[in-house]
Amino acid sequence: MAKKAFFMMRLNDHIQYLKKMDSRLKGEGDFNGTTHKECKLGQWISSPEAIEEIAALEDSKGKEVFDSLIEPHEHFHRISHDALEKKLAGDEAAAQLLFTDLHKFSATLTNKLLELDGMK
């Protein structure tokens, strides 16, 4: 079973990703984002261990929450990529709109990770 701190660590990774995106969109740093499979959460989601760990949760909603995490996580990374492309193309307004959308998906991911963290 994943240590309870695992989900909180993934939440912290997620927050750090957003901070790096924000800096990059402000023209600071050289962060280029990652795909949904390259980040730590994505690596875990794609692993056989994830299925075993979620199945080991006593809460029967664990698999449902886990499954509902996948699509928003993929979309989060697509939006971040699109925002960076717009920024690099000089379309600041579009980049900022996408960053706003990124925050919406971030809230969804955060809530799902906190829900998983609360399960036993």
For each residue, the residues with C-beta under 8 A, 3 or more apart:
1: 53 56 57
2: 6 7 49 53
3: 6
4: 7 8 117
5: 8 9
6: 2 3 9 10 44
7: 2 4 10 11 113 114 116 117
8: 4 5 11 12 113 117
9: 5 6 12 13 40
10: 6 7 13 14 40 41 44 113
11: 7 8 14 15 110 113 114 117
12: 8 9 15 16
13: 9 10 16 17 39 40 41
14: 10 11 17 18 41 106 109 110 113
15: 11 12 18 19
16: 12 13 19 20
17: 13 14 20 21 33 34 39 80
18: 14 15 21 22 102 103 106
19: 15 16 22 23
20: 16 17 23 24 29 31
21: 17 18 24 25 31 33 80 83 84 99 102
22: 18 19 25 26 99
23: 19 20 26 28 29 31
24: 20 21 27 28 29 30 31 32 84 87
25: 21 22 83 84 87 95 96 99
26: 22 23
27: 24
28: 23 24
29: 20 23 24
30: 24
31: 20 21 23 24
32: 24 84
33: 17 21 77 80 81 84
34: 17 38 39 42 77
35: 38 39 42 77 81
36: 39 42 73 74 76 77 78
37: 42 43 46
38: 34 35 42 43
39: 13 17 34 35 36 42 43 77
40: 9 10 13 43 44
41: 10 13 14 44 45 73 113
42: 34 35 36 37 38 39 45 46 73 77
43: 37 38 39 40 46 47
44: 6 10 40 41 47 49 50
45: 41 42 50 66 69 70 73
46: 37 42 43 50
47: 43 44 50
48: 51 52
49: 2 44 52 53
50: 44 45 46 47 53 54 66
51: 48 54 55
52: 48 49 55 56
53: 1 2 49 50 56 57
54: 50 51 57 62 63 66 116
55: 51 52 62 63
56: 1 52 53
57: 1 53 54 62 116 119 120
58: 119 120
59: 62 119 120
60: 63
61: 64 65 119
62: 54 55 57 59 65 66 116 119
63: 54 55 60 66 67
64: 61 67 68
65: 61 62 68 69 112 115 116 119
66: 45 50 54 62 63 69 70 116
67: 63 64 70
68: 64 65 71 72 112
69: 45 65 66 72 73 109 112 113 116
70: 45 66 67 73 74
71: 68 74 75
72: 68 69 75 76 105 108 109 112
73: 36 41 42 45 69 70 76 77 109
74: 36 70 71 77 78
75: 71 72 78 79 105
76: 36 72 73 79 80 102 105 106 109
77: 33 34 35 36 39 42 73 74 80 81
78: 36 74 75 81 82
79: 75 76 82 83 98 101 102 105
80: 17 21 33 76 77 83 84 98 102
81: 33 35 77 78 84 85
82: 78 79 85 86 98
83: 21 25 79 80 86 87 94 95 98 99 102
84: 21 24 25 32 33 80 81 87 88 95
85: 81 82 88 89
86: 82 83 89 91 92 94 95 98
87: 24 25 83 84 90 91 92 95
88: 84 85
89: 85 86
90: 87
91: 86 87 94 95
92: 86 87 95 96
93: 96 97
94: 83 86 91 97 98
95: 25 83 84 86 87 91 92 98 99
96: 25 92 93 99 100
97: 93 94 100 101
98: 79 80 82 83 86 94 95 101 102
99: 21 22 25 83 95 96 102 103
100: 96 97 103 104
101: 79 97 98 104 105
102: 18 21 76 79 80 83 98 99 105 106
103: 18 99 100 106 107
104: 100 101 107 108
105: 72 75 76 79 101 102 108 109
106: 14 18 76 102 103 109 110
107: 103 104 110 111
108: 72 104 105 111 112
109: 14 69 72 73 76 105 106 112 113
110: 11 14 106 107 113 114
111: 107 108 114 115
112: 65 68 69 72 108 109 115 116
113: 7 8 10 11 14 41 69 109 110 116 117
114: 7 11 110 111 117 118
115: 65 111 112 118 119
116: 7 54 57 62 65 66 69 112 113 119
117: 4 7 8 11 113 114
118: 114 115
119: 57 58 59 61 62 65 115 116
120: 57 58 59
